[in-house]
Amino acid sequence: MTTGLPETRREVVARARELRPQLAEDAVRIDAEGADPTENLRRLGEAGLQRVNVPAGFGGLWDGGPFGGWRETVETIAEVSAADGSTGQCWATTALVAREVFGSDLDPGTKRALAGELMHEGRRFVASNAETGGTGPVTGRRVAGGLVVDGTKTFNTDSGGGGRDLSCVSFTLDGETPRHRALVRLDDPALEARGDWDNMGQRGTCSQTIVYHDVFVPDGWHFASAAPDPYFLCAVMLLHAALLQGIGEGAFEAAVGYLRELDRPSMPRFGAAATDPLIHRQLGEMSSELAASRALLVTTAAELEDPSVDAGELGVRGFRSKVASTRAGLDVASRVHDLTGARSTSNRYRFDRFWRNARTFGSHDSLDVKNALIGDYELSGQFPVLSDYVKF
């Protein structure tokens, strides 16, 4: 078992890959119960994998530009998601919020404290942004020694751990711009977690509703939202792509393992799965599809670390990667039972979780819209007006 913090970014990915079998052991229960992946995230925390998302100045492995080490971040997401999609999305949420927090003008003392919690205590972050279907915008007002946050956020992935984990909640402060963000401990008595997440897939993400009942946030624990980095769009698309990529790879691995154990051919004329050319053909097709989308994901993430092209071009590459990994993940996850047969539909295996997870997260935003934006770019040679395609 690994001990201590990883020394390099490549070691972060290697540790995630090493942990995959252990993380996968709890995947069926997490899906069946819609349970928070507490034990999985504890293991990841003990392995210190979030060190890749902590700046070097605070003891982390993130150096260079805003997305230094993003290749290793997305590769880690893919490895974790292959074991369990919910665990992957929770870990990815913490990674993205950590980048946002450490890249902000938050009090340096608070950043240093959070860096220690993230690397040594397995602290988790919640992205508390969505208000669709809620009671109206979340607002904040200044008071002596800090500010007060009030309102409802309807989608809060990674909030199932509770305790000292932190919600990063966005809101309008005194009606001003830019928007503001505050860090609130999930065990704050003025924060109400509704426990209402009960979706078809990604059931362990606990993406529940959170209500902030006049939560007091002391100075030093809130900050003004900075203007989005021009390459942020690409980074988020790659994060999404990595999650779908991992789910597809997990489905493929599960199917191969099942076929090796049961050795079931597609037709009686073939003696075994190992000598069945129809199974060979399907596995080869899936393997190539996943390898192609993985290559695009990793290449684009590496380009993002030190970009030599403009943000629009790299944004399109991020969209392409999201499309490729989503299609590959959904295709492979939906074909598992074609390979493994009726016996594999038993809830003992719960292989259907791969497709449900991929379909649930893949529905986050439309692939048709992404393809339309890419096509617009191909015809015009210029990045389209993003607000024509994406609702903010």
MOKA-V848311 format. One record per backbone hydrogen bond with DSSP energy under -1.0 kcal/mol. CO is the residue of the C=O (numbers start at 1). NH is the residue of the N-H. Records with the same first field share a line. If there is no record, write none. Layout:
CO: NH, NH
This chain:
8: 12
9: 13
10: 14
11: 15
12: 16
13: 17
14: 18
15: 19
19: 23
20: 24
24: 27
26: 30
27: 31
28: 32
29: 33
30: 34, 35
36: 38
37: 41
38: 42
39: 43
40: 44
41: 45
42: 46
43: 47
44: 49
45: 48
48: 51
49: 52
50: 53
51: 54, 61
54: 62
55: 58, 60
56: 59
62: 56
65: 68
67: 70
69: 73
70: 74
71: 75
72: 76
73: 77
74: 78
75: 79
76: 80
77: 81
78: 82
80: 84
84: 88
85: 89
86: 90
87: 91
88: 92
89: 93
90: 94
91: 95
92: 96
93: 97
94: 98
95: 99
96: 100
97: 101
98: 102
99: 103
101: 104
107: 111
108: 112
109: 113
110: 114
111: 115
112: 116
113: 117
114: 118
115: 119
116: 120
117: 121, 123
124: 166
126: 168
127: 129
128: 170
130: 154
131: 134
138: 172
139: 150
140: 174
141: 148
143: 146
145: 219
146: 143
147: 217
148: 141
149: 215
150: 139
151: 212
153: 210
156: 159
162: 165
163: 187
165: 186
166: 126
167: 184
168: 128
169: 182
171: 180
172: 140
173: 176
179: 225
180: 171
181: 223
182: 169
184: 167
185: 188
188: 191
190: 213
192: 211
202: 205
205: 158
206: 208
209: 194
210: 153
211: 192
212: 151, 214
215: 149
217: 147
218: 221
221: 183
223: 181
229: 232
231: 235
232: 236
233: 237
234: 238
235: 239
236: 240
237: 241
238: 242
239: 243
240: 244
241: 245
242: 246
243: 247
244: 248
245: 249
246: 250
247: 251
248: 252
249: 253
250: 254
251: 255
252: 256
253: 257
254: 258
255: 259
256: 260
257: 261
258: 262
259: 263
267: 270
272: 275
273: 276
276: 280
277: 281
278: 282
279: 283
280: 284
281: 285
282: 286
283: 287
284: 288
285: 289
286: 290
287: 291
288: 292
289: 293
290: 294
291: 295
292: 296
293: 297
294: 298
295: 299
296: 300
297: 301
298: 302
299: 303
300: 304
301: 305
310: 314
311: 315
312: 316
313: 317
314: 318
315: 319
316: 320
317: 321
318: 322
319: 323
320: 324
321: 325
322: 326
323: 327
324: 328
325: 329
326: 330
327: 331
328: 332
329: 333
330: 334
335: 339
336: 340
337: 341
341: 344
342: 345
343: 346
346: 349, 350
350: 353
351: 354
352: 356
353: 357
354: 358
355: 359
356: 360
357: 361
358: 362
361: 364
366: 370
367: 371
368: 372
369: 373
370: 374
371: 375
372: 376
373: 377
374: 378
375: 379
376: 380
377: 381
385: 388
386: 389, 390
